[in-house]
Amino acid sequence: MSNPKSESALGGQFTFPGTSLTVRRIGYGAMQLAGPGVFGPPKDPDGAVAVLREAVAAGVNHIDTADFYGPHVTNQIIRQALHPYPPELLIVTKLGARRPADGSWQSAISPKDLTDGVHDNLRNLGLDALDIVNYRAMGSIHGPKEGSIAEQVTVLADLRRKGLIRHVGLSNVTAAQVAEAQVITDVVCVQNNYNLAHREDDALIDDLARQGIAYVPFFPLGGFTPLQSSTLNDVAAVLGATPMQVALTWLLHRSPNVLLIPGTSSLAHLRENLAAGQLTLSPEIRAELDGIAAAAEANRG
Ligand SMILES: NC(=O)c1ccc[n+]([C@@H]2O[C@H](COP(=O)([O-])OP(=O)(O)OC[C@H]3O[C@@H](n4cnc5c(N)ncnc54)[C@H](OP(=O)(O)O)[C@@H]3O)[C@@H](O)[C@H]2O)c1
C-alpha cells in the first residue's frame, strides 16, 4: 500500500465546496457493518470494529453512515471503534428513514422526524455537531422520484443555523431537486445510485462537477447484488486486478468530483478496495468498460 499520508494516496483528495473539509477520494461506507438486511447487530462485532480501525489506519478519512442502519447499531460501532475521532475524519450521515421493529424501511421526513434524527446521530456517534448531513429522499427506494423536497431541506437549513449541522447534502435526488435545494441552502454533495452498469446520473455528475459539488455513488460495487460482467472480469484479468477494483478505479476516472464509499464487512475486501487507488485504466480500457452500462441497460429493458 502507498503511504497513507501522501496526497496521492487513496485516489487523491477532494475539498467540499465552500468548506474546509478535505477528504481522500476513497472512503468507506459503513452500511454493511449492521446485521443481515442492515438490521440488528452484526454477526461479528469485533470484526466490524477491526474493519473501521484498519480503514482509518490506512488513511480513510471519509466514512458514510446513517443512524437508521441497524438502527443505531452502525453509529454505535463507529463510536466504539474510533471515538475520540481523529481531527481529519469526516463522518457523513443521512436523514429521511426509520426502521420499525419489523425491519421495514419507512420514510421519516416530518420536521420532528428530521430533528430527532439529528439528535439520534449526535448521541450515537458521540458528537456535538454533524459535519455533513444528507437529506435522503425516499423516491422509488433505490432511485429518485420528482417532487418537492423544499420542506425537508428547509428543516436541515434551520438545523444548520442552530449549529447542529455544518453542511447539507442530498441523496436519492433528481437534478431538479438539487436545484430546488440550492435556493434554500448550499449543497456540498449528492449521494445517488451509480456504478459501471447503472449510469442514469451521467449528466448530473457532469453538472455537479462544474459546480465543484461532490458526487458520492451509493452501490458503487452494485450494492446487494455485486456487479457481474464478463467484460469486467476480462479487463481485471488483463490488469492483474480484481473486478471490484476495476469497478472502483473506473469511478475514480469518471470525474474528479466522484468520491467512493464502498461498503464491506470484510478486512480482505477492504484492503482490496483501498488498493484500487493504485490502479490506472488506459483510454482504450475505459472505452471497453463504458460498453457495460449499455449492455446492462439493454438487458434491463
Ligand atoms: N444514500 C443511500 O440511499 C444509500 C443506499 C445504499 C448504500 N449507501 C451507502 O453507500 C455505501 C456503499 O453501498 P453498499 O455497501 O450498499 O454497496 P457496495 O459498496 O456497492 O457493495 C457492497 C457489497 O459488495 C461486497 N463487497 C465489497 N467489497 C468487495 C470486494 N472487494 N470484493 C467482493 N465483494 C465486495 C460487500 O460484501 P462483503 O461485506 O462480504 O465485502 C457487499 O455485499 C454503503 O455502505 C452506505 O454507506 C447509501
The ligand as a Gaussian input file, in Angstrom:
#p B3LYP/6-31G(d) Opt

LIG

0 1
 N      -27.922000       7.018000       0.284000
 C      -28.432000       5.819000       0.131000
 O      -29.597000       5.657000      -0.135000
 C      -27.549000       4.627000       0.272000
 C      -28.044000       3.361000      -0.130000
 C      -27.182000       2.291000      -0.021000
 C      -25.909000       2.445000       0.486000
 N      -25.473000       3.678000       0.886000
 C      -24.093000       3.910000       1.369000
 O      -23.228000       3.531000       0.325000
 C      -22.270000       2.586000       0.813000
 C      -21.890000       1.641000      -0.308000
 O      -23.023000       0.893000      -0.728000
 P      -23.234000      -0.635000      -0.350000
 O      -22.354000      -1.002000       0.786000
 O      -24.686000      -0.865000      -0.205000
 O      -22.863000      -1.373000      -1.675000
 P      -21.481000      -1.613000      -2.478000
 O      -20.361000      -0.856000      -1.839000
 O      -21.790000      -1.397000      -3.899000
 O      -21.293000      -3.178000      -2.306000
 C      -21.250000      -3.791000      -1.078000
 C      -21.340000      -5.294000      -1.329000
 O      -20.191000      -5.706000      -2.062000
 C      -19.427000      -6.622000      -1.291000
 N      -18.026000      -6.243000      -1.472000
 C      -17.386000      -5.135000      -1.031000
 N      -16.104000      -5.122000      -1.434000
 C      -15.932000      -6.248000      -2.159000
 C      -14.823000      -6.808000      -2.833000
 N      -13.638000      -6.205000      -2.850000
 N      -14.983000      -7.997000      -3.467000
 C      -16.186000      -8.631000      -3.456000
 N      -17.265000      -8.143000      -2.833000
 C      -17.142000      -6.968000      -2.193000
 C      -19.908000      -6.492000       0.127000
 O      -19.841000      -7.712000       0.808000
 P      -18.728000      -8.031000       1.945000
 O      -19.208000      -7.376000       3.198000
 O      -18.731000      -9.509000       2.001000
 O      -17.437000      -7.470000       1.454000
 C      -21.357000      -6.076000      -0.062000
 O      -22.153000      -7.223000      -0.283000
 C      -22.998000       1.914000       1.987000
 O      -22.110000       1.234000       2.834000
 C      -23.725000       3.075000       2.588000
 O      -22.851000       3.786000       3.467000
 C      -26.286000       4.763000       0.761000

